[in-house]
Amino acid sequence: MINCKRVYDAPAEDDGYRVLVDRLWPRGIKKSDLACDAWCKALAPSTALRKAFHGEVMDFAAFSDAYRTELDAQREEGLRLSALAKTRNLTLLYAAKDRQQNHAQVLAAWLQALFNS
Protein backbone atom coordinates (compact mmCIF):
# COMPACT_ATOMS: atom_id res chain seq x y z
CA MET A 1 0.00 0.00 0.00
CA ILE A 2 1.27 3.47 -0.90
CA ASN A 3 0.20 6.43 1.23
CA CYS A 4 1.00 10.15 1.25
CA LYS A 5 1.45 12.16 4.41
CA ARG A 6 2.63 15.64 5.34
CA VAL A 7 5.96 15.70 7.18
CA TYR A 8 4.26 17.78 9.88
CA ASP A 9 1.78 14.99 10.69
CA ALA A 10 2.66 12.58 13.49
CA PRO A 11 4.12 9.24 12.41
CA ALA A 12 1.85 6.22 12.77
CA GLU A 13 2.77 2.62 13.38
CA ASP A 14 1.17 1.53 10.08
CA ASP A 15 3.20 4.04 8.00
CA GLY A 16 5.71 1.34 7.19
CA TYR A 17 8.71 2.57 5.20
CA ARG A 18 8.68 6.40 5.30
CA VAL A 19 10.35 8.29 2.45
CA LEU A 20 10.77 12.05 2.17
CA VAL A 21 10.08 12.89 -1.50
CA ASP A 22 10.83 16.65 -1.47
CA ARG A 23 13.97 18.03 -3.11
CA LEU A 24 14.36 20.59 -0.29
CA TRP A 25 14.41 19.78 3.41
CA PRO A 26 11.09 20.86 5.00
CA ARG A 27 11.09 24.13 6.91
CA GLY A 28 11.00 24.05 10.67
CA ILE A 29 12.01 20.41 11.06
CA LYS A 30 15.39 19.26 12.29
CA LYS A 31 16.85 16.31 10.43
CA SER A 32 17.07 14.45 13.70
CA ASP A 33 13.36 15.04 14.42
CA LEU A 34 11.85 13.68 11.21
CA ALA A 35 10.98 10.00 11.39
CA CYS A 36 11.89 8.81 7.92
CA ASP A 37 13.79 5.88 6.51
CA ALA A 38 15.08 7.59 3.39
CA TRP A 39 15.22 10.89 1.54
CA CYS A 40 14.61 10.28 -2.15
CA LYS A 41 15.51 13.49 -3.99
CA ALA A 42 15.72 11.62 -7.31
CA LEU A 43 11.93 11.26 -7.45
CA ALA A 44 11.18 14.85 -6.48
CA PRO A 45 10.15 17.33 -9.19
CA SER A 46 13.01 19.28 -10.74
CA THR A 47 13.69 22.74 -9.35
CA ALA A 48 12.43 24.37 -12.56
CA LEU A 49 9.18 22.38 -12.51
CA ARG A 50 8.61 23.01 -8.80
CA LYS A 51 9.13 26.77 -9.26
CA ALA A 52 6.83 26.89 -12.30
CA PHE A 53 4.03 25.16 -10.38
CA HIS A 54 4.39 27.17 -7.18
CA GLY A 55 4.76 30.38 -9.19
CA GLU A 56 1.42 29.54 -10.84
CA VAL A 57 3.02 29.46 -14.30
CA MET A 58 1.25 26.12 -14.85
CA ASP A 59 -1.85 24.48 -13.44
CA PHE A 60 -1.86 21.15 -11.64
CA ALA A 61 -2.78 19.15 -14.75
CA ALA A 62 0.17 20.54 -16.73
CA PHE A 63 2.45 20.08 -13.72
CA SER A 64 1.32 16.46 -13.34
CA ASP A 65 2.01 15.67 -17.00
CA ALA A 66 5.46 17.28 -16.91
CA TYR A 67 6.29 15.58 -13.60
CA ARG A 68 5.29 12.13 -14.90
CA THR A 69 7.66 12.72 -17.82
CA GLU A 70 10.44 13.46 -15.33
CA LEU A 71 9.53 10.37 -13.33
CA ASP A 72 9.76 8.14 -16.39
CA ALA A 73 13.46 9.05 -16.55
CA GLN A 74 13.82 7.74 -12.96
CA ARG A 75 12.12 4.40 -13.57
CA GLU A 76 14.79 2.32 -11.79
CA GLU A 77 14.39 4.26 -8.55
CA GLY A 78 10.63 4.00 -8.93
CA LEU A 79 10.87 0.25 -9.34
CA ARG A 80 12.94 0.05 -6.16
CA LEU A 81 10.28 1.87 -4.11
CA SER A 82 7.49 -0.02 -5.82
CA ALA A 83 9.15 -3.29 -4.82
CA LEU A 84 9.24 -2.10 -1.20
CA ALA A 85 5.52 -1.38 -1.38
CA LYS A 86 4.92 -5.01 -2.31
CA THR A 87 6.31 -6.18 1.04
CA ARG A 88 5.15 -3.41 3.42
CA ASN A 89 3.36 -0.10 3.57
CA LEU A 90 5.13 2.80 1.89
CA THR A 91 4.48 6.36 3.06
CA LEU A 92 5.58 9.27 0.90
CA LEU A 93 6.35 12.33 3.02
CA TYR A 94 5.94 15.84 1.61
CA ALA A 95 5.80 19.38 2.99
CA ALA A 96 3.22 20.98 0.64
CA LYS A 97 0.17 22.51 2.33
CA ASP A 98 -2.29 21.25 -0.28
CA ARG A 99 -3.08 17.63 0.55
CA GLN A 100 -4.87 16.94 -2.75
CA GLN A 101 -2.81 18.65 -5.45
CA ASN A 102 0.85 18.00 -4.76
CA HIS A 103 3.69 16.04 -6.27
CA ALA A 104 3.44 13.21 -3.73
CA GLN A 105 -0.04 12.34 -5.02
CA VAL A 106 1.28 12.20 -8.60
CA LEU A 107 4.26 10.14 -7.48
CA ALA A 108 2.03 7.73 -5.54
CA ALA A 109 -0.15 7.12 -8.61
CA TRP A 110 2.97 6.62 -10.77
CA LEU A 111 4.45 4.16 -8.26
CA GLN A 112 1.13 2.33 -8.03
CA ALA A 113 1.14 1.92 -11.80
CA LEU A 114 4.65 0.43 -11.59
CA PHE A 115 3.48 -1.78 -8.72
CA ASN A 116 0.59 -3.13 -10.82
CA SER A 117 2.67 -3.72 -13.95
N, C-alpha and C positions, 0 to 999 in steps of 0.2 A: 504494500500500500504506500502511496506517495502523498504526503500532506505538505501544506504550506503554512508557515507560522511566522509572525513578526518576531524579531529578535527581542523585543521588549516584553513579550508574553512569557509567563513562567514556563519552564520546562515541565513536561509531563512524563510519567513513566512509560507510556505507550508511544512516545515520539520515536523510539528506535534510534537509528543512525541520524544524527543531526548535522546538516551541512549548511554553512553560510554560503550563499550564492550571490553576494554583492561584490562588486569590484573594489569598493571602498569600505573601510572598517566603519561600522555604525557609530554615529555620534553618541556620546555620553555613556559608552560602555567600555569598561576596561577589558583588555584581552583575557585577563585572568578571571573575569566575572561571567563571560559568556560560555554557557554550556554547549559546546559544539565539538563534533568529532573531526571535522575537516573544514577548510576554507577553500572553496573551489572557484577561484577567480576565472578559470578558463571557460566556465559556462555562464559567466555574467555578460550582460550586454557590453559592447565596446563603449569606450568613453564618448565617442562621437554620437552613437545611437542614443545613449543615455541622456546626453545633453540636448539632443534634438527633441526627445520625448518630453523631458521635464521643462524645456523651454517652449513647449507647445508649438513646435515647428511641424510636428506630425501628430495625428490622432492615434488612439490605441490600436486600431486595426492595422494601420500602416506600420506602426512600431512592431506589432506582433509578427507581421510578414517579414520585415527586415531582420528581426531577432531570430526567427526560425531559420532564415538563410545563414546567419552567423552560426547558429547551433549546428547546422548540418556539417560545417567545417570542423566541428569538435565531436564528431560522432563517436570516436573511441572513448573519450571521457564520459560521454553520455551512456555508452554501453556498460562502462564500469559501474556507474551509479545505478543504472537499470538492473544490473545483475545483483547488486546489493538489495534492491527493493524486492527481489524474488525470494530472499531469505529472511528479511525482517522489514519492519516499517522504516520508511525514509522520510525525514522531515526537512524540507527546504526552508532555510531561515533567510529572511529579508528585512530591510528596514523601512521600506516604503509605507506611507500612511494609508494609502488606498489598498484595502484588502482584496478587492475584486479585479482591478485593472493594474497589474504589476507584472514585472518580468518573471517572478517566481511561478505565477499561474501559467504563463506561456511555457516555461521550462518544465513544469510538472506535466502538462499535456504532451509535450514533446517526448519526455522520458517515458510516459505511459505508453505512447505509440511504439517506442523502442521495446518496451517491456512486452507488449502484445505481439511483436513481430517475430 
